[in-house]
Amino acid sequence: MSAAENSPPPETNPEPNIPDRNGLTLLMLVAVILLPLATWFVLPLVPPLGSLPELYTGGTSYPASPLHFDRSGSLQTASAEGSSKELPLITNVQILDFDGDGKNEILACDAGNNRVLLISIDNEGVQTKRTLIEDVAAPAHATAVDIDADGDLDLVISVLGNIQPDDGVVGKVELFEQTQDGFDRHVILDDVRRVADVQPGDFDQDGDLDLAVAVFGYNRGEVLWLENQGNFQFVDHLLHRAPGTIHVPVADFDGDGDLDIATIVSQEEEELVAFENLGQGKFKTRSLWMTPNMDLGSAGLIHADLDQDGDQDLILPAGDNLEDFDAYPQPYHGCYWFENTGDWKFKQHRISNLGGTYAGDVTDLDGDGDLDVVLVSMTNDWYTPGNASLVWLENDGQQNFKSWQIDSEPIHLVTVATGDLNQDGRPDIAAGALNMRKPFDRIGTWCGYLFYQRAARPEPVLPETRLMDPLFVEDVEPLVTQVQKNNAPYDWMQLGEALLGQGYYSHAALCFEQVARLMPASRLAESRIAYCLERTGRTSESTDKYLSLLETAEEGREGDRERMQIRYEIGRNYLREEQTDKAEAIFRENLGFLPARYQLAKLLIRSDRIEEALPLIQESLQRVPQSLKFRELELQAYRRQGDMDAVNRSALALARAQHSVPLHPGSDFIEPYRMQYGIDRRVEEFNQRISGGTLDELASELEQLIELLDNRPTTHYPIFLMRLAEVNLQRKRPEQIGKTIQQLNDLQIHNAETLLYQAQSLGMQDEWDQAAELAQRAALLTKDPDLHQQIADILEKAGQAEASKAAHARALRLKGMLAYRENQLAEAEALLDQSFTLNPADPQVCPDTVVRGDN
């Protein structure tokens, strides 16, 4: 009924041609009052014009834990005044009574500071720290064990050598014998790639403790066992070659009375492998489980009798996607329990879907008699408030698990342990963070949140400002203004690509979706959307987008290239979903694309179709003879065939192979976008000016960049400080070098480079004895031949001729091994001969050196 119909009827008027002014006035008044009210109530029900859909988050959160924990230790936010710029890099924590005083402590590996710490926590939560071991290059794990049976705990350190991806021979195993005066260092395994874990056990049953070793490496890795010969001497035996072996839990998995070894192989292999102890130092390799999902992200492996049926099960945290520049939680992340059903059979159960799961431990947390599981996350969606960083899985006694959230901060947790820290008889929790990915926040406090506004014109949805690189915020501001002003597809595309370059996949996807709405024919927008869906774990939606693009691809050479790339991305999505038949079919359609040939050959090997896989591999090696990935497949195929001569030939070729076939070609387009904005743009501009600027100009520019980043935790800050130290070294400015080194020390950065800058600074002031001492410390932390040459020069100037000669020989040996691995055999031989001439007592310079270097 209208407002007019609600008005009272007009009175009879003897002059019909003259309107009733009172009725008309009343009608107008009613309209003026009611129409705005109607608009107020009705408009919110009308969908806003041009608004963006809700932001997708793949993060996970759970109900608050009914068990309460008080967190000790300070936190900081990215924007907090006076906050530290240090980014902690804790690789492992354990709870144990190390000093034998009847109270548990936390044993922690601090890869950022190259040390091992012992942390005590009192009943009030106050922490006391002391350094047990220093000058170990990026320790991954410290195994406390009485290796010499003298009644105290020694430490066996798994040395990565480099926390960053590195396929070089930079790792080692160091044993620190505890004595009354501290610790004596013994290097028991050297000339290996990055070592991630060492576990003890008497594998040959001769009464002493041997060691199982996981050599993670990067593109190449292995599993070894070290036979204890007594007097801190060990002989290494190869069990398995595979990249990315993380942990080597030791237990009697088959119940036959001796100790077996298990491992998880990551780096796109995603295979659970065991080594059955046959006695007398012999082992049988058993593949327990594998998945075609190369992105599963296996992050570790622990053993426990989770169902308490008398045998040892395996628990696998999965959520390591650090191969992405900006990692994101995936729907297949979580925790997998492998139930030991006997006869080397393990049944898989997924017991958690925690995004970015990186580590776990097992204990009866609620005291009800069954075993619960504690998990931490490194790469949950930290841009959405409240997502879980620490959870526990409550066991109902029948191995049905309910997830409870303990905390959402600190974030980037990679290690967790349980035990009684305050002597109250109840299990406590210790966790450590590896801050290598954005956001650099909640090293501090409460989780940031995202918000967006709805208006007639869609507003871009951005991460919270305080969680972004401030220089990126500055660069992206004009793009935001442009899309708000014009709502033009080009502007939305540019903003989306800027966000994509920083790893903000969900935010970028909304921009690309707006481009697609404004330009429905834009294939570029659709392909970008498909990629963002893939990277945020929405693989089914991503595949649908890719299939649509595949159907409409143009004819001709460019269209053919596009189709190959699309088919490959679809196949990888099928692998993530473990749809191997579909993946195999689409890879077979795509044999002209080398990465697709690689994935197909791997599927054939894993399904024991070796006779079909080998010709495919060998045809590919004819096209790329030095391909690291195809050489790996060749080695796997020959191993499965049992052809040991071919295995040995393939292993030699693998040692000198190159990483020449990209397995992630669909991501290559992102790098230019990253370099166009924020701190990366400033770095690129600085690098371009290096060749043309004077040292004073370079120092001035570096100081400006450092000032821009001051009071902001970022991985670039220490890099600029290191460059400034190098420039000031060339300028011969010892005071400035000392100031820069102090800034690095304040960030808890102590590595071979900082020690050498400090040593050379002291040398400029004729303090050569102190310089030599620092140089000798630096030698323990690096296998870089150029740095060892610098060490030799410092020792020579300090008058330590013999030590200088040995360091020079070591530099030549390391350079020779690099040349060997790059297939430059003549150069390698010449360098090794020079090294031997200088220092014939070096046991690593001999004909066997080359053979050992293959491992």
FIBA-805920 format. One line per 5 residues: number of its first residue (from 1); their letters; for each residue x, y negated, z of C-alpha. Coordinates in steps of 0.25 Angstrom, whole numbers, m for minus. Example, Ala and Ser with C-alpha at 12.3 -4.5 7.8 and 13.67 -1.06 7.14 Angstrom:
1) as) 49:18:31  55:4:29
END
This chain:
1) msaae) 0:0:0  6:m14:m4  7:m26:5  m4:m33:m2  m14:m21:1
6) nsppp) m11:m22:15  m15:m37:15  m29:m41:20  m39:m44:8  m40:m58:4
11) etnpe) m53:m66:8  m63:m69:m2  m60:m82:m9  m71:m90:m16  m60:m95:m26
16) pnipd) m54:m82:m32  m44:m90:m41  m36:m95:m29  m28:m84:m22  m29:m82:m7
21) rnglt) m16:m88:m2  m16:m82:12  m17:m68:7  m6:m70:m3  3:m76:8
26) llmlv) 1:m64:17  4:m54:5  17:m61:3  21:m61:18  18:m46:19
31) avill) 27:m43:6  38:m52:12  38:m43:25  35:m29:20  44:m28:8
36) platw) 57:m30:15  53:m20:25  50:m10:15  63:m13:8  70:m11:21
41) fvlpl) 64:3:23  64:8:9  78:4:4  86:13:12  78:25:6
46) vpplg) 83:21:m8  96:27:m12  107:16:m13  111:13:m27  124:18:m32
51) slpel) 129:23:m18  139:34:m17  136:48:m12  141:52:2  156:54:4
56) ytggt) 160:69:3  168:74:15  174:88:15  178:87:30  173:95:41
61) sypas) 169:92:55  162:101:66  154:99:79  162:94:91  169:105:99
66) plhfd) 162:109:112  176:111:117  183:97:121  197:94:119  205:81:122
71) rsgsl) 215:77:112  228:72:117  238:63:109  235:50:103  228:47:89
76) qtasa) 229:35:80  221:30:68  226:25:55  222:11:59  226:10:74
81) egssk) 234:m1:78  249:3:81  246:17:77  258:25:73  262:28:59
86) elpli) 267:42:62  260:53:55  262:66:63  266:78:56  263:90:66
91) tnvqi) 264:103:59  262:113:70  258:113:85  258:125:94  254:127:109
96) ldfdg) 263:135:117  272:135:130  285:132:123  293:128:135  288:139:144
101) dgkne) 282:130:155  269:137:155  262:125:148  259:125:133  264:114:124
106) ilacd) 262:110:109  274:114:100  272:104:88  280:103:75  281:88:71
111) agnnr) 285:88:56  285:73:55  296:72:65  303:85:62  302:91:76
116) vllis) 295:101:85  288:95:98  283:101:111  271:94:116  265:95:130
121) idneg) 251:90:134  247:88:148  233:89:154  231:74:151  234:76:136
126) vqtkr) 247:69:137  258:74:127  272:76:130  281:79:118  295:84:116
131) tlied) 303:87:104  308:101:104  314:102:90  318:90:80  324:89:66
136) vaapa) 316:100:60  311:96:46  296:97:47  293:108:56  281:116:52
141) hatav) 280:126:64  288:128:77  287:143:81  290:145:96  297:158:98
146) didad) 308:165:107  316:169:95  328:172:103  321:179:114  328:170:125
151) gdldl) 315:167:132  312:153:126  305:148:114  313:144:102  307:137:90
156) visvl) 306:142:76  303:130:67  297:131:53  303:119:45  296:114:34
161) gniqp) 307:104:30  296:95:24  282:93:28  278:88:14  277:98:2
166) ddgvv) 291:103:m1  295:116:m9  310:113:m6  318:122:3  316:113:15
171) gkvel) 311:122:26  318:131:37  316:139:49  323:133:62  324:141:75
176) feqtq) 326:132:87  332:141:98  328:136:112  340:134:121  342:127:135
181) dgfdr) 347:115:127  335:114:117  335:121:104  345:127:94  342:126:80
186) hvild) 343:138:71  339:137:56  334:152:53  328:149:39  333:139:29
191) dvrrv) 332:136:14  317:139:14  305:130:10  296:124:20  293:133:32
196) advqp) 280:132:38  279:143:49  288:153:57  282:164:66  290:175:74
201) gdfdq) 288:190:75  297:202:76  294:207:62  305:218:61  302:222:75
206) dgdld) 317:221:79  314:214:92  317:200:88  308:189:82  308:187:67
211) lavav) 301:175:60  290:174:49  292:161:41  282:154:32  289:146:21
216) fgynr) 278:136:16  287:129:6  278:123:m4  278:129:m18  286:140:m13
221) gevlw) 286:147:1  287:161:8  286:169:20  298:175:27  301:183:39
226) lenqg) 315:180:46  321:192:52  328:189:66  343:193:65  346:188:79
231) nfqfv) 354:175:83  344:166:76  347:173:62  335:177:53  334:184:40
236) dhllh) 323:179:31  314:189:23  304:185:12  290:189:14  282:181:4
241) rapgt) 284:170:m6  272:160:m7  271:145:m5  264:139:7  265:150:18
246) ihvpv) 261:142:30  261:151:42  266:165:46  258:171:57  264:183:63
251) adfdg) 255:195:69  252:210:68  241:208:58  240:223:55  241:228:69
256) dgdld) 253:237:67  262:232:77  271:223:69  271:208:65  265:204:52
261) iativ) 265:190:45  254:182:38  255:169:31  246:160:23  251:155:9
266) sqeee) 245:142:5  250:132:m6  238:137:m15  241:152:m13  231:153:0
271) elvaf) 235:167:3  236:175:16  247:184:17  252:194:27  265:202:28
276) enlgq) 263:215:35  275:220:43  279:233:38  291:234:48  306:233:47
281) gkfkt) 305:219:41  296:223:30  282:216:26  271:219:17  264:206:11
286) rslwm) 249:206:11  240:196:5  228:195:15  220:184:8  220:173:m2
291) tpnmd) 211:163:m9  211:157:m22  208:144:m16  221:137:m18  216:125:m10
296) lgsag) 212:133:3  223:126:11  229:137:20  235:129:31  240:140:41
301) lihad) 238:154:47  237:159:61  234:173:67  225:176:78  215:188:82
306) ldqdg) 203:178:80  192:189:81  200:196:92  199:210:86  214:213:88
311) dqdli) 221:209:75  226:196:70  218:188:61  223:176:53  217:161:53
316) lpagd) 219:152:41  217:137:42  214:132:28  214:117:24  228:113:20
321) nledf) 226:104:7  238:95:9  242:98:m5  232:87:m8  237:73:m7
326) daypq) 225:70:2  219:83:8  204:85:10  196:96:17  191:107:8
331) pyhgc) 179:116:10  187:129:11  196:123:22  195:129:36  200:141:43
336) ywfen) 200:156:39  200:168:48  206:180:42  201:192:50  210:203:51
341) tgdwk) 202:216:48  214:225:47  223:232:37  228:218:32  214:213:29
346) fkqhr) 209:199:33  195:194:32  193:180:29  184:171:37  182:156:36
351) isnlg) 180:151:50  181:136:48  179:125:37  187:114:43  192:105:32
356) gtyag) 208:104:31  210:116:42  225:116:44  228:125:56  221:133:67
361) dvtdl) 223:140:80  215:151:87  211:151:102  200:154:111  196:139:112
366) dgdgd) 183:140:120  187:151:129  176:161:125  185:173:122  186:172:106
371) ldvvl) 196:165:98  193:151:92  200:143:81  206:129:81  208:122:68
376) vsmtn) 213:108:63  212:101:50  222:93:42  213:88:31  199:87:35
381) dwytp) 192:75:29  198:64:38  190:53:31  177:58:37  175:56:52
386) gnasl) 175:67:61  180:78:53  187:89:61  202:89:64  202:100:75
391) vwlen) 191:111:76  189:124:83  181:136:79  173:143:90  173:158:88
396) dgqqn) 160:164:93  167:177:95  163:183:82  172:174:74  161:165:70
401) fkswq) 167:151:72  161:137:75  169:125:72  170:114:82  177:101:80
406) idsep) 187:96:91  193:84:84  193:75:72  207:69:75  218:69:74
411) ihlvt) 217:73:59  227:81:50  229:92:60  237:103:55  241:112:67
416) vatgd) 233:116:79  236:125:91  229:130:104  233:132:118  232:128:132
421) lnqdg) 240:114:133  235:109:147  235:122:155  220:123:157  218:137:151
426) rpdia) 211:132:138  216:131:124  220:117:119  223:112:105  235:106:99
431) agaln) 235:100:84  245:93:75  243:83:63  250:83:50  247:69:45
436) mrkpf) 251:70:30  237:66:24  228:54:25  221:49:33  232:45:42
441) drigt) 223:43:54  218:50:66  233:53:69  224:43:76  210:42:80
446) wcgyl) 195:44:76  191:49:62  188:38:51  175:38:44  170:35:30
451) fyqra) 158:26:27  152:20:15  141:10:12  129:11:2  126:0:m7
456) arpep) 120:m3:m20  133:m1:m26  141:11:m21  152:8:m11  165:16:m12
461) vlpet) 168:25:0  182:24:5  189:31:17  190:23:29  200:11:27
466) rlmdp) 209:15:39  211:29:34  216:24:20  230:19:16  228:4:19
471) lfved) 236:1:6  226:10:m2  214:2:5  221:m11:0  222:m5:m15
476) veplv) 208:1:m15  201:m11:m10  200:m18:m24  194:m4:m30  184:m4:m19
481) tqvqk) 180:m18:m23  179:m15:m37  169:m3:m36  161:m12:m26  160:m23:m36
486) nnapy) 159:m16:m49  154:m1:m47  162:2:m59  166:16:m63  181:12:m65
491) dwmql) 182:6:m51  176:18:m45  185:27:m52  197:19:m48  193:19:m33
496) geall) 191:34:m34  204:36:m40  211:28:m29  204:35:m18  207:49:m25
501) gqgyy) 222:45:m25  221:44:m10  214:57:m8  200:51:m4  193:62:m13
506) shaal) 179:60:m7  180:45:m9  185:46:m23  174:56:m27  164:45:m23
511) cfeqv) 171:35:m32  172:45:m44  157:49:m42  153:34:m43  161:34:m56
516) arlmp) 153:46:m61  140:39:m58  144:26:m66  151:34:m77  144:48:m78
521) asrla) 153:51:m90  166:49:m82  174:63:m82  185:56:m74  175:53:m63
526) esria) 170:67:m63  184:74:m63  188:65:m51  175:69:m44  178:84:m47
531) ycler) 192:82:m41  187:75:m28  177:86:m26  188:96:m28  197:89:m18
536) tgrts) 186:88:m7  183:102:m8  170:101:m16  175:111:m26  161:116:m31
541) estdk) 157:102:m35  171:99:m40  170:111:m50  156:107:m55  162:93:m58
546) ylsll) 174:100:m65  165:109:m73  157:98:m78  169:91:m83  174:104:m89
551) etaee) 161:105:m98  162:91:m103  177:90:m106  181:84:m119  188:93:m130
556) gregd) 202:90:m134  216:90:m127  211:81:m115  199:89:m113  207:102:m113
561) rermq) 216:96:m102  204:92:m94  197:105:m95  210:112:m90  211:103:m78
566) iryei) 196:105:m75  196:120:m76  208:120:m66  201:112:m56  189:120:m57
571) grnyl) 197:133:m55  204:127:m43  190:124:m37  186:138:m39  199:143:m32
576) reeqt) 195:134:m20  182:141:m20  188:154:m21  180:157:m34  192:164:m40
581) dkaea) 184:170:m52  180:156:m57  194:151:m55  200:162:m63  190:160:m74
586) ifren) 193:145:m75  208:146:m74  207:157:m86  200:146:m94  212:136:m91
591) lgflp) 225:144:m94  230:132:m102  232:125:m88  244:130:m80  238:127:m67
596) aryql) 226:136:m71  235:147:m75  242:146:m62  229:148:m54  224:159:m63
601) aklli) 237:167:m61  236:165:m46  222:171:m46  226:183:m55  238:186:m45
606) rsdri) 229:185:m33  219:194:m39  231:204:m42  230:202:m57  245:201:m59
611) eealp) 246:206:m73  237:195:m78  243:184:m69  258:187:m73  256:184:m88
616) liqes) 249:171:m85  260:167:m75  271:170:m85  264:163:m96  263:151:m87
621) lqrvp) 278:152:m83  282:151:m98  275:138:m98  281:133:m85  292:142:m82
626) qslkf) 296:135:m69  282:134:m63  282:136:m48  268:140:m47  268:151:m58
631) relel) 281:156:m53  274:158:m39  263:166:m46  273:174:m54  279:178:m41
636) qayrr) 266:182:m34  262:190:m46  275:198:m46  275:200:m31  261:206:m33
641) qgdmd) 266:215:m44  277:219:m34  288:216:m45  299:211:m36  309:209:m47
646) avnrs) 299:199:m53  296:193:m39  310:190:m37  312:184:m51  299:176:m49
651) alala) 304:171:m35  317:166:m41  310:158:m52  300:153:m42  311:147:m34
656) raqhs) 315:138:m45  301:135:m50  295:121:m51  281:116:m47  277:114:m62
661) vplhp) 262:118:m63  253:108:m55  242:116:m48  234:103:m44  234:95:m58
666) gsdfi) 220:90:m55  226:81:m44  237:74:m52  229:63:m56  227:58:m41
671) epyrm) 242:54:m39  241:41:m48  229:36:m40  236:38:m27  248:30:m32
676) qygid) 240:18:m36  234:14:m22  239:12:m7  252:15:m2  255:25:m14
681) rrvee) 254:13:m23  264:5:m15  274:17:m14  273:18:m29  275:3:m32
686) fnqri) 287:4:m22  293:16:m30  292:9:m43  300:m3:m37  311:5:m31
691) sggtl) 319:5:m44  319:m10:m46  320:m15:m32  332:m19:m23  333:m11:m10
696) delas) 329:m24:m2  316:m25:m11  313:m10:m8  315:m12:7  306:m24:7
701) eleql) 295:m16:m1  296:m4:8  295:m13:21  283:m19:15  277:m5:12
706) ielld) 280:0:26  274:m13:32  261:m10:24  260:4:30  264:0:45
711) nrptt) 255:5:56  248:14:46  251:29:46  255:34:32  265:44:26
716) hypif) 270:32:17  275:24:29  287:33:33  290:35:18  292:20:16
721) lmrla) 301:20:29  310:31:23  311:23:10  315:10:18  325:18:25
726) evnlq) 331:23:12  331:9:6  338:3:18  348:14:18  352:9:4
731) rkrpe) 352:m5:9  361:m1:20  352:m6:31  354:3:43  345:m6:52
736) qigkt) 333:m5:43  336:10:41  336:11:57  323:3:58  316:12:47
741) iqqln) 321:25:53  315:20:67  301:18:60  302:32:54  306:37:68
746) dlqih) 294:30:74  285:38:64  292:51:69  299:53:56  312:60:58
751) naetl) 318:67:45  331:69:38  329:56:30  327:47:42  339:54:49
756) lyqaq) 347:51:37  343:37:35  346:35:50  360:42:48  363:33:36
761) slgmq) 359:21:44  369:25:55  380:27:45  378:13:40  381:9:54
766) dewdq) 393:19:55  386:28:65  390:40:57  390:50:68  375:47:71
771) aaela) 372:47:57  378:61:55  370:66:67  357:62:60  362:67:47
776) qraal) 364:81:53  350:80:59  344:76:45  351:89:39  342:97:47
781) ltkdp) 329:91:41  331:91:26  335:100:15  336:88:5  350:89:m2
786) dlhqq) 351:74:m3  349:72:11  359:82:15  369:75:6  366:62:14
791) iadil) 369:70:26  382:74:21  386:60:17  382:55:32  390:67:38
796) ekagq) 402:63:29  402:49:33  401:53:48  414:61:46  408:75:47
801) aeask) 414:81:35  410:95:37  396:92:40  395:83:28  401:94:19
806) aahar) 391:104:24  379:94:22  384:91:8  385:106:5  370:107:10
811) alrlk) 366:96:1  372:103:m11  366:116:m7  352:110:m5  353:103:m19
816) gmlay) 358:116:m25  346:123:m20  337:113:m25  343:114:m39  342:129:m38
821) renql) 327:128:m35  325:118:m47  332:129:m56  344:121:m58  353:133:m56
826) aeaea) 367:127:m61  365:115:m52  361:123:m40  373:132:m41  383:120:m42
831) lldqs) 377:114:m30  377:126:m22  392:129:m26  395:115:m21  388:117:m8
836) ftlnp) 395:130:m6  408:124:m9  406:113:1  400:123:12  403:137:9
841) adpqv) 398:140:24  384:136:20  376:150:20  365:144:11  375:142:0
846) cpdtv) 377:155:m7  371:163:m18  359:167:m10  356:153:m8  348:152:m21
851) vrgdn) 341:165:m18  336:160:m4  332:147:m10  321:154:m18  313:157:m6
END
